[in-house]
Amino acid sequence: MSAPATLPEVAVSAEPPVHKPSLKKRLVPYWLLLPGILWLLVFFVLPMVYQASTSVQTGSLEEGYEVTWHFQTYWDAFTEYYPQFLRSLLYAGTATALCLLLGYPLAYLIAFKAGRWRNLLLVLVIAPFFTSFLIRTLAWKTILADGGPVVGVLNTVGFLDVTSWLGMTEGDRVLATPLAVVCGLTYNFLPFMILPLYTSLERIDTRLHEAAGDLYARPATVFRKVTFPLSMPGVVSGTLLTFIPASGDYVNAELLGSTDTRMIGNVIQSQYLRILDYPTAAALSFILMAIVLVMVTIYIRRAGTEDLV
Amino acid sequence: MKSATTWLRRNLVVIAGLGTLAYLILPNVVVTAFSFNNPTGRFNYAWQEFSLDAWKDPCGVADMCGSLSLSLQIALWATIGATVLGTAIAFAMVRYRFRGRGAVNSLIFLPMAMPEIVMAASLLALFLNMGIQLGFWTILIAHVMFCLSFVVAAVKARVLSMDPRLEEAARDLYAGPVQTFLRVTLPIAAPGIAAGALLSFALSFDDFIITNFNSGNTVTFPMFVWGSAQRGTPVQINVIGTAMFVIAVLVVLGGQMVANRRKKAQPK
């Protein structure tokens, strides 16, 4: 791949360079890159290599581990924990869909309807970030408490009957059910959906809406044919920013769920930090990474947006 | 009746949007309310009675404020490290053509496209294999690593939207490279750098998953909260949470007021 082809237009100066820059000047970008890239190579790439090697080791904590190219660990880990893998993808997928459903109106509101309230609304979306997310997740324990007002209302309107039928809740409880975990995941990753959506909505020229209206498009049609397609970059990056971290999360499942709602993150965490079975933990972590990368690649292909960063 | 449904339909977006906002803010309201609670048991999950005790003595819980100050220190150093390294990378990416640009781009994108737990676990694998003692330094190393990509993204976005002719103009007026950088480039890029730094600070201060794997016995504030979820949550945690929220709102609103005033002072 030739480098200039990927260069953004803005960076190309208006005049072509008359003479070749000196060697010293040509080295400038490398000096700028060196420290940061070195950091990533040593503390991001190298660890991956170590983890890969850990995943094909055998042995025990007492006698030490040795690389024996024991790929069987991958198969064993997958067959033992595929329910948790499936559950993680299901919960993360549901949470992502809910984030899109809940986040879109708010992003739309801030981008087009907020007027002078826009900055305040943006602050209110970002500010909860600063209260530790663990504290806020613990607050959901209070909100969803058994016999509390929220559960009472959900029960009265028959919402819990629907979720029970879907297998998301049991009886008149919400805490320690899949619904609580999905609710926590949705809540925690919602800002990661709203902000990219807002950014791409804000870029839309509102005259396009007017033009569509002049052509007798009804508001719903304007949204379907103009607004939504133009916001696709935001939808794609928002769903990725939500789905990827949600699929590896174990905090919500631990604080709001029960042993029946354990996600793959919970398994990896306990394998690494409690059971100390490093090869299995490393293999699980690589399987998760592979699944996520494959899904993300397919998704980006189908969504058709390549320039994400 | 008909007008009511029309009104509802017209304002559907506003209602749905405000509903989402309520969903986002609700836990903060609960955290604030429960910072005034006087719980009877170990857990602060049910309302008992109003009390100001926790606000009068926010550091009255053993080890909590120590963990808070540790988190602040780590966040500060991680922010400085990630901002310096990330800004340099962003400038190199936008302003220069060089070999291996695509590879560098993917290397920066990957940490953001990976579940945090994968990075957390792999770093632990490295530290375990190398026999490195887990603690302050391993946390700091990890935080700089994952904040770096976000700084690059924030600064890159800003520098990309910057007119390179401004720098050419400065050079035409006989400003040296250092002078051009300090007096033209840096001030224009500053909002992007500030955004990257703020994001780093927030991400590092709040990080749990990577810290959980790489902290050993060192207890940062999120680790303290995590532990307290099992042992019993002191009310003071809600006090700190409320204070953080209020400070954040004030800082962001203050920053916006400064930005607005500047915009008014020098119209484009």
Chai-1 contact restraints between the chains, C-beta under 6 A:
chainA,res_idxA,chainB,res_idxB,connection_type,confidence,min_distance_angstrom,max_distance_angstrom,comment,restraint_id
A,M1,B,G102,contact,1.0,0.0,6.0,A-B,restraint_1
A,A3,B,R97,contact,1.0,0.0,6.0,A-B,restraint_2
A,A3,B,R101,contact,1.0,0.0,6.0,A-B,restraint_3
A,P4,B,R97,contact,1.0,0.0,6.0,A-B,restraint_4
A,T6,B,R101,contact,1.0,0.0,6.0,A-B,restraint_5
A,L7,B,R97,contact,1.0,0.0,6.0,A-B,restraint_6
A,P8,B,L160,contact,1.0,0.0,6.0,A-B,restraint_7
A,V10,B,L160,contact,1.0,0.0,6.0,A-B,restraint_8
A,A11,B,V94,contact,1.0,0.0,6.0,A-B,restraint_9
A,S13,B,P164,contact,1.0,0.0,6.0,A-B,restraint_10
A,P29,B,A92,contact,1.0,0.0,6.0,A-B,restraint_11
A,P29,B,Y96,contact,1.0,0.0,6.0,A-B,restraint_12
A,P29,B,F98,contact,1.0,0.0,6.0,A-B,restraint_13
A,L32,B,A88,contact,1.0,0.0,6.0,A-B,restraint_14
A,L32,B,F91,contact,1.0,0.0,6.0,A-B,restraint_15
A,L32,B,A92,contact,1.0,0.0,6.0,A-B,restraint_16
A,L33,B,I89,contact,1.0,0.0,6.0,A-B,restraint_17
A,L33,B,A92,contact,1.0,0.0,6.0,A-B,restraint_18
A,P35,B,L85,contact,1.0,0.0,6.0,A-B,restraint_19
A,G36,B,L85,contact,1.0,0.0,6.0,A-B,restraint_20
A,G36,B,I89,contact,1.0,0.0,6.0,A-B,restraint_21
A,G36,B,L148,contact,1.0,0.0,6.0,A-B,restraint_22
A,W39,B,L85,contact,1.0,0.0,6.0,A-B,restraint_23
A,L40,B,L107,contact,1.0,0.0,6.0,A-B,restraint_24
A,F43,B,I141,contact,1.0,0.0,6.0,A-B,restraint_25
A,F43,B,M145,contact,1.0,0.0,6.0,A-B,restraint_26
A,F44,B,P111,contact,1.0,0.0,6.0,A-B,restraint_27
A,F44,B,M145,contact,1.0,0.0,6.0,A-B,restraint_28
A,P47,B,S122,contact,1.0,0.0,6.0,A-B,restraint_29
A,P47,B,L123,contact,1.0,0.0,6.0,A-B,restraint_30
A,P47,B,L126,contact,1.0,0.0,6.0,A-B,restraint_31
A,M48,B,S122,contact,1.0,0.0,6.0,A-B,restraint_32
A,Y50,B,A125,contact,1.0,0.0,6.0,A-B,restraint_33
A,Y50,B,L126,contact,1.0,0.0,6.0,A-B,restraint_34
A,Y50,B,N129,contact,1.0,0.0,6.0,A-B,restraint_35
A,Q51,B,S122,contact,1.0,0.0,6.0,A-B,restraint_36
A,Q51,B,A125,contact,1.0,0.0,6.0,A-B,restraint_37
A,T54,B,A125,contact,1.0,0.0,6.0,A-B,restraint_38
A,L102,B,T20,contact,1.0,0.0,6.0,A-B,restraint_39
A,P105,B,V13,contact,1.0,0.0,6.0,A-B,restraint_40
A,P105,B,A16,contact,1.0,0.0,6.0,A-B,restraint_41
A,P105,B,G17,contact,1.0,0.0,6.0,A-B,restraint_42
A,L106,B,G17,contact,1.0,0.0,6.0,A-B,restraint_43
A,L106,B,T20,contact,1.0,0.0,6.0,A-B,restraint_44
A,L106,B,L21,contact,1.0,0.0,6.0,A-B,restraint_45
A,Y108,B,V13,contact,1.0,0.0,6.0,A-B,restraint_46
A,L109,B,V13,contact,1.0,0.0,6.0,A-B,restraint_47
A,L109,B,V14,contact,1.0,0.0,6.0,A-B,restraint_48
A,L109,B,G17,contact,1.0,0.0,6.0,A-B,restraint_49
A,N119,B,Q256,contact,1.0,0.0,6.0,A-B,restraint_50
A,V123,B,V252,contact,1.0,0.0,6.0,A-B,restraint_51
A,A127,B,A248,contact,1.0,0.0,6.0,A-B,restraint_52
A,A127,B,V249,contact,1.0,0.0,6.0,A-B,restraint_53
A,P128,B,L24,contact,1.0,0.0,6.0,A-B,restraint_54
A,P128,B,N28,contact,1.0,0.0,6.0,A-B,restraint_55
A,F129,B,A202,contact,1.0,0.0,6.0,A-B,restraint_56
A,F130,B,M244,contact,1.0,0.0,6.0,A-B,restraint_57
A,F130,B,A248,contact,1.0,0.0,6.0,A-B,restraint_58
A,T131,B,N28,contact,1.0,0.0,6.0,A-B,restraint_59
A,T131,B,G241,contact,1.0,0.0,6.0,A-B,restraint_60
A,T131,B,M244,contact,1.0,0.0,6.0,A-B,restraint_61
A,T131,B,F245,contact,1.0,0.0,6.0,A-B,restraint_62
A,S132,B,D206,contact,1.0,0.0,6.0,A-B,restraint_63
A,S132,B,P222,contact,1.0,0.0,6.0,A-B,restraint_64
A,S132,B,V225,contact,1.0,0.0,6.0,A-B,restraint_65
A,F133,B,D206,contact,1.0,0.0,6.0,A-B,restraint_66
A,L134,B,P222,contact,1.0,0.0,6.0,A-B,restraint_67
A,L134,B,V225,contact,1.0,0.0,6.0,A-B,restraint_68
A,L134,B,W226,contact,1.0,0.0,6.0,A-B,restraint_69
A,I135,B,V31,contact,1.0,0.0,6.0,A-B,restraint_70
A,I135,B,V225,contact,1.0,0.0,6.0,A-B,restraint_71
A,I135,B,I237,contact,1.0,0.0,6.0,A-B,restraint_72
A,I135,B,G241,contact,1.0,0.0,6.0,A-B,restraint_73
A,R136,B,P27,contact,1.0,0.0,6.0,A-B,restraint_74
A,L138,B,A229,contact,1.0,0.0,6.0,A-B,restraint_75
A,A139,B,P27,contact,1.0,0.0,6.0,A-B,restraint_76
A,A139,B,V30,contact,1.0,0.0,6.0,A-B,restraint_77
A,A139,B,V31,contact,1.0,0.0,6.0,A-B,restraint_78
A,K141,B,Y45,contact,1.0,0.0,6.0,A-B,restraint_79
A,T142,B,V30,contact,1.0,0.0,6.0,A-B,restraint_80
A,T142,B,Y45,contact,1.0,0.0,6.0,A-B,restraint_81
A,I143,B,V30,contact,1.0,0.0,6.0,A-B,restraint_82
A,I244,B,P115,contact,1.0,0.0,6.0,A-B,restraint_83
A,P245,B,E116,contact,1.0,0.0,6.0,A-B,restraint_84
A,S247,B,P115,contact,1.0,0.0,6.0,A-B,restraint_85
A,G248,B,P115,contact,1.0,0.0,6.0,A-B,restraint_86
A,G248,B,E116,contact,1.0,0.0,6.0,A-B,restraint_87
A,G248,B,I117,contact,1.0,0.0,6.0,A-B,restraint_88
A,L255,B,A229,contact,1.0,0.0,6.0,A-B,restraint_89
A,G265,B,I117,contact,1.0,0.0,6.0,A-B,restraint_90
A,I268,B,I117,contact,1.0,0.0,6.0,A-B,restraint_91
A,Y272,B,A121,contact,1.0,0.0,6.0,A-B,restraint_92
A,S285,B,V118,contact,1.0,0.0,6.0,A-B,restraint_93
A,S285,B,A121,contact,1.0,0.0,6.0,A-B,restraint_94
A,M289,B,V118,contact,1.0,0.0,6.0,A-B,restraint_95
A,V292,B,P115,contact,1.0,0.0,6.0,A-B,restraint_96
A,V309,B,F109,contact,1.0,0.0,6.0,A-B,restraint_97
